[in-house]
Amino acid sequence: MELEITALAFGGKGVARVGEQVYLVAGALPGERVEAQLVGRRRGVVEASARTILRPSPWREPDPCPLAGTRCGGCDFAHVALGFRELAYKAELAGALRGGPEALTAAVREAPFHPSPWGYRLRGSLHWQPPLLGFFAPRSHWVVSVEPCRVLSPGLVALLPVWAEALQQAGLPPGELRFLEDLAGEKRLVSFRGPAPKSLPPLPGVNGFWWSGKRGYGERALELALPHPLQVPLGAFVQGNRFLLPRLWELVAQYVRERGVRKVLDLYGGVGFFAAAAKAGGAQEVTVVELSQLAAKTAGANLPDARVLPVAAEVAVASGVLEGQEFVILDPPRGGLSPAVRHAVGEAKAESLLYVSCDPACLARDAKVLVGSGWQVVRAELFDLFAGTHHVELAVLFRR
């Protein structure tokens, strides 16, 4: 059937209406007329995919990845041209932020946008389904090889068929290969998640290959060449865009420097990325809270003069970690703040806080509580950390 696309829903699907019926159309953009193939129905909404673009949008990428949406399920925004990503992201965010304060919506509407080049992924997961190594096909658990791939570094793409052959010859059982690269894409570590292998074969271009952290060879961590070099071990979280990590770093360092901030709390600190940026900006007292024992231990090594608490954020705020802090940094998991942390941060007497989020609905929920507790939205910035997908990172600054 033919549909007119009038808007973009969060999740990257085009919105069409026929009478009272709402259609969500994958691969379609506002202003387009498409021939759609119906896929199913969910909660009264008809799911569809664009089969033929009858009238294309100016937003449409003229040379999209040939694998996206048909063979590979990884990039659901590959059809959006680079110059129009900001408009597309802000269009889908308008609905996702609807439950939050108007000040947040206004800040996002005016937010500067930081685009990303291709080849940005410095960490990720590849699925191994002998003899194929790659990503899942759309809406399935079948693996497809992904040469070429625009989100992986060129060096990694060139290695994928070589790795697949080595894994096949070694008889490695089906599983998942998680990779971590340095900023230059010259060093990489790999871990295998799956049944215990008889052995791990040598992989070209790999500095360390491990199974469950127990068996393997080579290095277990690599260095990110930031203004304060950071060690990152396999299995620890770090933002995955090699080109925008320095911009996120400077966002924090510049704010600390300009405001003369002395005391900083990084409440979901990982290996100490934001804390190190604050230190580079001139912060004198830095506290890192991180539940992962591996990441907390690494944060302590990266920042030997910082206070590192290897506990959950809920435990830390209950013990009074927010007291006396001037600047609080929040980069929680996708689900956002828990009720206990949300309440504690809302009542905190810090001068400012930075909330970094990849889930706008959870951010809107938390921001509503923060604004209701007296915090004010100052500004927002958008980072294209997941270029090619509908996901976008928001950094929102609040002040008392």
N, C-alpha and C positions, 0 to 999 in steps of 0.2 A: 504494500500500500504506500501511497505518497503522503508525506508529512511535511509541514512547515515548522521549522525549528525557531522558537521564539526566545529561548533563554538557555542558560547553562546551569545544571544542578551540580551541587558539590559531589564529587566523584567523577566529574568530567563528561557526563552524558548530556546530550541535548534534550531540551524539553519541548514537547509538542502537545497540543490539545485539540481534540476533536469532540465538540460538545462538552460534556462533563468528564470525558475520559482523558487521563493524563498518560502520555507516553514518554519513556526515558530511552533515548536512542544513542547507543554507543557509536563513537566515530563521527558524530554530527555536531555542527557548530551553529551558533545563533545566526539567523538570516539565511540559512540554507533551506533548500527544498530537496528532500531525499526520497529515494525509494527504499523503504525499510522492510526488513525481514523480522517478523515477530519471533521472539525467543521464549517468552513466558509471561506469567503474571505474578506479582508479589504485592501483597497488601493493597490490592485494588489498582495498582499501577501496572501498565503493560510495559514489559521490557522488550526492546528491539535493538537491531543493529543496522547501521546504514549500509545498504548493499550497493546503491548507485547514487552518486552526488549529481542531482539534476541541475542545481544552481549553487555553485560554490561560494563560500564566504571569503572575503579578503583575508581573513585570519588563517586560511588553509595553507599548509605547507605544500609547496609545489613538488618537492622531492622527499617524501617521507621515507623512513626506513622500510625496505621491502618486506621485512619480516613482521613488523608491528601490526598487531590486531588480527592477522591472518594465521601466521605460523607461531609467533612468539607472543606471550601474554604480558610481557614486561612493561612496555611503554604505551599507556593508554592515552597519552597526549602527543604522540608522535606526529599527528596530523595538524598540530598547531604550529604555525611559523614562528621562528625565533622572535621576530619583531612584534608579535602579537601575544606573546605569552603573558605579559603583565596584564593586558586587558582580559584575557581568558581566566587567569587566576582570580582577579578581582571580581569578575562576573560570578564565578562559582562561590567565592567567599561571602558574597552579599547575602546569600541564603543561609549559609552555614553559621554566620555570626548573628543571625536574627534574634536568638535568645539572650544575647549579651547586651551590655550597655551601649547606648547610641554613641558615646564618645569613642568606644573601640571601633565601631563600624566606620565612623568618620575618619579616625586615624588610619585605618587600613585603606580606606578609599584614597587618601592623600599620600600613602606610604611610598617612599622610594623603593625601586625594585632592582635587585642585584641578579642579573642573568648569569647563566653558567654555560661555558663551552661544552662540547661533547667530550667523551673520554674522561669523565669526571670521577667515576667510582673508584675509591681507594679501598673499599671493603664491600663484601657481598657474599652471596651464596650461589653456587652452581650445583645443579642436580646431576648425579651420575646414575644413568640407567643403561647399562652396557648394551651396545657399544657407544651410546650417545652421552655427551657432556654438554650441558647448556641450561636453558630455562624451561619452565613449563609452558606448554601451549595454552592459548586462551581457554579459561573455564575447564581445565583438565589437569591431570597429573601425568600426562605424557610429556616426555622430555624432547625438546628440539635443539639441534645444534644452532649456534647463534653467530656464525661467521658470515657476514660481517656484523658487528654490534657497535652502535654509536656511543653507548654509555660506558663501556669498558675501555681501559687504556689500550692503545694500539699494540703495545708489547704483550699484554695479556691475551688479546684477541689472536695474535699470531701463534701463541703457545697452545691454545685450546685443542686443535687437532693432534698436536704432538702429545699432550697430556692424555687425551682419550686413548690413543694407541698404547701408551705406556700402561695405563690403568687396565686396559683390556688384556694386554699380555701378562700382567701380574695377577689377573683373576680377582681384582678388587670387587667385593660385593656391592650391590646398589646402595647408594647413600647420598650424602651431601658434602660438597667441598666448600669450605668457607675460606675466603682469601682476604688478605690484608696487604696493601701496598704502601710504599712511602709516597711523599708528595710528587716526586719526580717520575714515579712509575718504574723505577729501576730495580728496586728490591721488593720481594714479596714472600709472604709466609702463607702456608695452607694447612688447614686442619680437616680431617675426615670425620664425619659423623655418620655412623652406621654400624653394622655388625663388625666384630673384631676381625681385622684382616690378618692373613697369615704373615704378610709383610707389607711395608709401604715402599713402592718402587721409587727409584730416583726420578724426579721430575725436572726437566730442564727449566732454567730461569727461576728456580725456587730456592730460597735461602734456608727454609725450614719446613718440614712436613711432619705433622703429628696426628695421632689418633687419640681423641679424648684426653689429650695432655699427658698421656702415660707412656706411649711408645712412639718412636719416630726418630728424626735426625735433624741436625742443624739448629738454627736459632729459634727462640721462642718469642722474641720481641724485636721490633724495629723502631727506628727513630724518625719522628716527623720534624723536618727542618723548619721550625717556626722561630720567631725571635728568641724564645726560650725553648730550646729543643726538648721534645717530649718523647719518652719511651712509651710504646704502646704494645702490650703483649697480645697474642692470639686469645680471643675470648673476651676481651675487654671492649667496652663501648667507646667509640669516638665518632663524631659526625663524618659522614661518608663522602663528602665532596671536596676533592683536593684543591679545587680552584677557589672555593668560597670559605674554606677554613681560615685563611689569613684575614679575610674581611670580617668574619665573626670575631676573630681575635682582636682586631683593631677597634671594633665596635665597643668592646668592654674596656680595652686599654685606654682608648681616647676618653671615654666617659670618666673613668677613674682619674685620669690625668687632669682633665678640665675642671672637675669638681673638687679636686683635692681630697678624694676619699681615702681614709686611713684603714677602716675596718670593713672587710668583705666576707660574706658568707656565701659559699657555693653549696646549695642544699642537695643537689643531685650531681655530685662532682665528677663521677667517672675517674679518669686517670689524671684529672686536674687541669683540663684544657682552659676553662674559663677562669679558674683560680690563678693559673699561671699568667693569663692575659692581664688580670687585675694586678698581679704582682709587678708585671712589666710596666703597667701604667703608674706605679708608685704606691700601691697599697702596702701598708706596713704590717698589718695583722690579717692573715688569711686563714679561714676555717673551711675545710672540705668535709662534707658528709657524703658517705657512699656505702651502700649496703653490700655490694660485691666485694668480697675479701680480696680477690685478685686485683680489681681496679683500685681499691683503697690502698693496698700495699704499694701499687705502682705510683699512685698519687703521692704517697709519702716519699718515695724515691725521687720523683720528679720535683717535689717541693719540700726539701728537707727541713726548712724552717717554718713550714705551715703546720697548723693543727689539723690532723686528719682523724675523723671519727668514723670507724667502720661499722655503722649502725644504720637502721632504717630512718628515713626522714621523720617519721612519726615519733620514734624514740628520741631523736635529737631535739625536736621542738618541745616535746614534753619535759626534757631535761633543762630547758631554758637557753638553748643555743642561739636563739634570736635576740636575746637581751644584749644591748650595747652595740649591735651591728649597725653600720651606716648604709650599706648597700647589699642587698640580697639578690642572688642570681638563682633563678629557677629554670631548670631544663628537665622536667619530669618525663617519665614514660608517656607513651601515646595517650593513655587514659587520663592524664592530668593529675591534679592534686587530690589527695584523699580528703574526706571531710575534716579530719583532725588537722592536717597541714593547712588546708584552706582557711580554717578558722584561726589558727595560730598566726599565719602570715597576715591575715586580715587585721588582726589586733596588734601586730608588731609595730614598734616605734621607730623603725629604720627610716632614713630619709628618702630612699628610693629603692626600687626593685626592677629587675629585668626578667621578664617571663618569655622563654623561648619555647615554641610549641609547633608541632607538626599536625595537630588536630584542632581545627578552628572551633568545632562545637564544644570540646572540652575547655578550650581557652575561654570561649564566651561564657560558659557556666562559671568558671573560676573568677573571671573578671567581674562578673555581676556581683559576686560576694565581696571582692576586693573594693570595688567602687562603693558598694553599700557600707563598707567599713571605713570610708574616708580617703581611700587612695584615689588619685586622679590619673587618667590616661594622658601621657605627655606626647608620645609619638610612637609610630610603628615602622618597621622595615620588613620587606619581603625578600627572602633568599631562595633562589631556585636550586635548592640542594638536591632535588630529585628530578632534574631536567628530563623531559620526555614523558613524565607521569603527571597526574592531576594533583599530586602532593606538593605543597609549598610550605616552607618554614617561615613562621612569623616571630619576630622579636619585638616585644612591646615594653616600653619603659613607663613605669608608674612612679609618681612622687606623692608625698604627703602634702 
